[in-house]
Amino acid sequence: MGRPNNFGGFGGGANMQQLMRQAQKMQQQMQEAQEQLDAAEYEASAGGGMVSVKVTGKRELTAITIDPQVVDPDDIEMLQDLILAAVNEALRKGEEARESAMNRMAPGMGGLF
């Protein structure tokens, strides 16, 4: 008669269906988490608040606020440095939130996300 089929018949098929349902549920939860992360905004500032920025979870810069006191035509490099520092910090916050959320969704999967 051959060997028993582990994926069909009594028991095996039910376990496979349950596993598939769990995988689909996890995929849906991960999709919802991804959408929430993409919609989130992260804000950071530099120079004691002289420059502040907002980015989305999609890593898009959406706002820059610059205090007029920091605008010095003779020292544009400082302003550029403050903008870079604020943008990089906001992006880091977003990435940290993304990693944390993905690790909560898939514990034990190591550095998959």
ZAVO-831744 format. One record per residue: residue in one letter; z, y, x of N, C-alpha, C in turn. Coordinates in steps of 0.2 Angstrom, whole numbers, padded with zeros to 4 digits, always signed. Atoms other than C-alpha are relative to their C-alpha. Layout:
<recs>
AZYXZYXZYX...
</recs>
This chain:
<recs>
M+0000-0006+0004+0000+0000+0000+0000+0006+0004G+0000-0006-0004+0001+0012+0015+0007+0003+0000R-0006-0004+0000+0015+0024+0019+0002+0004-0005P-0001-0004+0005+0024+0034+0007-0001+0007+0002N+0002-0007-0001+0018+0052+0005+0007+0005-0001N-0006-0004+0000+0033+0064+0009-0001+0007-0004F+0001-0007+0003+0024+0079+0000-0001-0002-0008G+0001+0001+0007+0021+0070-0017+0005-0005-0003G-0005+0004+0003+0029+0059-0029+0006+0003-0002F-0007-0002+0002+0047+0060-0034+0004+0003+0006G-0004-0003-0005+0058+0072-0024-0004+0004+0005G+0004-0004-0005+0046+0077-0010-0004+0006-0003G+0004-0005+0003+0035+0087-0022+0004+0006-0002A-0004-0005+0003+0049+0096-0030+0003+0004+0006N-0002-0004-0006+0056+0101-0013-0005+0005+0003M+0006-0004-0003+0039+0108-0007-0001+0006-0005Q+0001-0005+0004+0038+0118-0023+0006+0005+0000Q-0005-0004-0001+0055+0125-0021-0001+0004+0006L+0001-0003-0006+0051+0129-0003-0005+0006-0001M+0005-0005+0002+0035+0138-0009+0003+0006-0004R-0003-0005+0004+0045+0148-0022+0004+0005+0004Q-0004-0004-0004+0057+0154-0009-0004+0004+0005A+0004-0004-0004+0044+0159+0003-0004+0006-0003Q+0003-0005+0004+0035+0169-0011+0005+0005-0001K-0005-0005+0001+0051+0177-0015+0002+0004+0006M-0002-0004-0006+0055+0182+0003-0006+0004+0002Q+0006-0005-0001+0037+0189+0005+0000+0006-0005Q-0001-0005+0005+0040+0199-0011+0005+0005+0002Q-0005-0004-0003+0056+0206-0004-0002+0004+0006M+0002-0003-0007+0049+0210+0013-0005+0005-0002Q+0005-0005+0002+0034+0219+0004+0004+0006-0003E-0004-0005+0003+0047+0229-0006+0004+0004+0005A-0003-0003-0005+0057+0233+0009-0005+0005+0004Q+0005-0004-0004+0041+0239+0019-0002+0006-0004E+0001-0006+0004+0037+0251+0004+0005+0005+0001Q-0006-0004-0001+0054+0258+0005+0001+0003+0006L+0000-0002-0006+0054+0260+0023-0006+0005+0002D+0005-0004-0001+0037+0268+0023+0001+0007-0004A-0002-0006+0003+0043+0281+0010+0006+0004+0002A-0006-0003-0003+0059+0285+0019-0002+0006+0005E+0001-0006-0005+0060+0302+0029+0006+0000+0005Y-0005-0001-0005+0069+0304+0045+0000+0007+0003E+0000-0006-0003+0075+0320+0052+0004+0000+0007A-0004+0000-0007+0080+0325+0070-0001+0008+0002S+0000-0006-0003+0083+0341+0079+0001+0000+0007A-0001-0001-0007+0083+0348+0097+0002+0007+0001G-0002-0007-0002+0090+0363+0106+0005+0003-0005G-0006-0003+0004+0106+0364+0095-0003+0002-0007G+0003-0001+0007+0095+0364+0079-0005+0006+0000M+0006-0005-0001+0082+0377+0086-0006-0003-0003V+0007+0004+0002+0068+0364+0082+0003-0006-0004S-0001+0006+0004+0069+0352+0068-0006-0003-0003V+0006+0003+0002+0056+0339+0062+0002-0005-0005K-0001+0006+0005+0054+0326+0048-0006-0004+0001V+0005+0004+0000+0044+0311+0049+0001-0006-0005T+0000+0005+0005+0040+0297+0037+0001-0007+0003G+0000+0007-0003+0043+0278+0039-0007-0002+0002K+0007+0002-0003+0024+0277+0042-0002+0004+0006R+0001-0004-0007+0027+0288+0058-0005+0006-0001E+0004-0006+0001+0019+0303+0051+0004+0006+0000L-0003-0006+0000+0025+0320+0055-0001+0004-0006T+0001-0004+0006+0028+0330+0039+0003+0007+0000A-0003-0006+0000+0038+0345+0044+0002+0002+0007I-0003-0003-0006+0042+0356+0059+0003+0007-0002T-0003-0006+0001+0055+0370+0058+0002+0003+0007I-0001-0003-0007+0056+0382+0073+0004+0007-0001D-0004-0006+0001+0070+0395+0074-0004+0006+0004P+0004-0006-0004+0061+0412+0079+0003+0002+0007Q-0003-0002-0007+0074+0415+0093-0003-0005+0006V+0002+0004-0006+0067+0400+0103-0008+0001+0001V+0007-0002-0001+0049+0407+0102+0000+0005+0005D+0000-0004-0005+0047+0415+0119-0007-0001+0003P+0007+0001-0003+0029+0418+0125+0000-0001+0007D-0001+0001-0008+0035+0418+0143+0002-0007+0001D-0003+0007-0002+0043+0400+0141-0003-0005-0006I+0003+0005+0004+0031+0390+0130+0002-0007+0001E-0002+0007-0002+0036+0374+0140+0006-0002-0004M-0006+0002+0003+0053+0375+0133-0001-0002-0007L+0001+0001+0007+0047+0376+0115-0003-0007-0001Q+0004+0007+0000+0035+0361+0118+0005-0006+0001D-0005+0005-0002+0049+0351+0126+0005-0001-0006L-0005+0001+0006+0061+0354+0111-0004-0003-0006I+0004+0003+0005+0047+0349+0099-0001-0007+0001L+0001+0007-0002+0043+0333+0109+0007-0004-0001A-0007+0003+0001+0062+0329+0109+0002-0002-0007A-0001+0001+0007+0064+0331+0091-0004-0005-0004V+0004+0005+0003+0049+0321+0086+0002-0007+0002N-0001+0007-0002+0053+0307+0097+0007-0003-0003E-0006+0003+0002+0071+0306+0091-0001-0002-0008A+0001+0002+0007+0065+0306+0072-0004-0006+0000L+0003+0007+0000+0053+0292+0076+0004-0006+0002R-0005+0005-0002+0067+0283+0085+0004-0002-0006K-0005+0002+0006+0078+0284+0070-0004-0004-0005G+0004+0004+0005+0064+0278+0059-0001-0008+0002E+0001+0007-0002+0060+0263+0070+0007-0004+0000E-0007+0003+0001+0079+0259+0071+0001-0003-0007A-0001+0002+0007+0080+0259+0052-0005-0006-0002R+0005+0005+0002+0064+0248+0051+0003-0007+0003E-0002+0006-0004+0071+0235+0064+0006-0003-0004S-0006+0002+0003+0088+0235+0055-0001-0004-0007A+0002+0002+0006+0080+0232+0038-0003-0007+0001M+0003+0006-0001+0069+0218+0044+0005-0005+0003N-0005+0005-0002+0083+0209+0053+0005-0002-0005R-0004+0002+0006+0093+0209+0037-0004-0004-0005M+0005+0004+0004+0078+0202+0028-0001-0007+0002A+0001+0006-0003+0076+0188+0040+0005-0002+0006P-0005+0001-0005+0092+0184+0049-0002-0007+0003G+0002+0006-0004+0090+0170+0062-0007-0001+0002M+0007+0001-0002+0072+0173+0065-0001+0003+0007G+0000-0003-0007+0076+0181+0082-0004+0007+0000G+0003-0007-0001+0065+0196+0087-0007+0000-0003L+0006+0001+0003+0051+0191+0075-0003+0007-0002F+0002-0007+0002+0051+0209+0068+0003+0005+0005
</recs>
